[in-house]
Amino acid sequence: MASPISEKLFPEISRDIEAFGKGILPAQKIRALRDGGAIAARAPIRDELVQPASLDLRLGSVAYRVQASFLPGRGSAVEEKIRDWKFSELDLTRPTVLERGCIYVVPLLEELRLPEGLSARANPKSTTGRLDIFVRLIADKCPEFDRVPDGYHGKIYAEIAPRTFTILVQEGMRLNQLRFVSGNAGIPDEQLRELDKTRNLVWKENAPVPATIDAGLLVSVDLEGLHGSALVGWRARRNTPVIDLRKIDHYDPADYWDPIHPPRNRSIVLNPDDFYILASKEKVSIPPDRAAEMIAYDPSIGEFRIHYAGFFDPGFGFSEDGLKGTPAVLEVRSHDVPFIIEDGQIVGRLVYERMLAPPDKIYGPAIGSSYQAQGLTLSKQFKRP
């Protein structure tokens, strides 16, 4: 239950936490946090930064190149670790290059003063993941990446590691996002099966099919080209020009990617040094009163990571005018050794979560979402066929 201080500062949020108990905060509740001072920033937090179930976070004015990735641990502030391990400082008030293979820590414009009973989780944005930019959130005295504990007060930081492409960034750019959570918002398998019966979570060839559910909705890889493309994937090229993240629909994919055509044996070998964009066989749907997250790495299904940008917003693959699911684009890297994946092989789990309340806007073109009706889609910096 919220403390008297939380009730005074955030009465609406506190009542929701007490009434509903568990769930992801929707857009209108995130705006209430902002308006009440639980989220602050050195630049105005405009409504466009608030997504259906998350808040876009913005890069601050300086980046620190550091020797290695780190966590501050329970007794340290992030700034202390930066002082100990930084190589150099970069000015992000102007366009600045972040080199492939280097690690940077950037103080974000946003700071948090969460009420009791509310924690947060971070994830890269979809565009960030599709460019193989490894981005994780760090918070003072927190022993985990991408986790902000219940009632946290303080600064937050992004660790940025471009793994395939050298990129150009600037202050105010949005590489990751934050979800605010009351309690455990996860939906047990038995409830997910009931949801699938009533809301049709999976579609194939414009017809609903029963979801395969085991600790979440299981997702398989498409290596035969089900979604209207002559390709089944893209493999990133090495030693490519810089990608300016400000440029949209600008770059020719052929300068950065090698296409993967449907293999005759319906399987491909993942090379540990390579980065791949693939797609799921399933077209998935997230009802407007639910959110979801793709599990990035599960050793029980193979030695590879299939997703960096794991948040799926309410309304993804869903619309009242008949959109029948959207494929999940998979950002794939093998771990340590070459690994064979075959068409239809299970590659991930989509974990559905309840919302604390239905959001007042959902994912889709109406709010500028880039990937609602995607097929095998690269990041928005690349020209679409």
DAQUILIN-V210476 format. One record per run of one state. SS is the DSSP state (H for helix, E for strand, L for the rest). FROM is the first residue (numbers start at 1). LEN is the number of residues. Records with the same first field share a line. If there is no record, write none. Layout:
SS: FROM-LEN / FROM-LEN
This chain:
L: 1-3 / 10-1 / 21-2 / 25-2 / 37-2 / 42-5 / 51-4 / 67-11 / 92-4 / 99-4 / 114-5 / 125-1 / 131-2 / 140-7 / 149-4 / 163-4 / 170-4 / 183-3 / 187-2 / 200-2 / 205-2 / 209-4 / 214-3 / 222-9 / 237-6 / 245-6 / 252-1 / 256-1 / 262-5 / 271-5 / 285-5 / 295-2 / 298-6 / 306-5 / 313-5 / 319-5 / 325-1 / 335-4 / 343-3 / 356-9 / 368-14 / 383-3
H: 4-6 / 11-10 / 27-10 / 47-3 / 78-8 / 126-5 / 189-11 / 253-3 / 365-3
E: 23-2 / 39-3 / 50-1 / 55-12 / 86-6 / 96-3 / 103-11 / 119-6 / 133-7 / 147-2 / 153-10 / 167-3 / 174-9 / 186-1 / 202-3 / 207-2 / 213-1 / 217-5 / 231-6 / 243-2 / 251-1 / 257-5 / 267-4 / 276-9 / 290-5 / 297-1 / 304-2 / 311-2 / 318-1 / 324-1 / 326-9 / 339-4 / 346-10 / 382-1
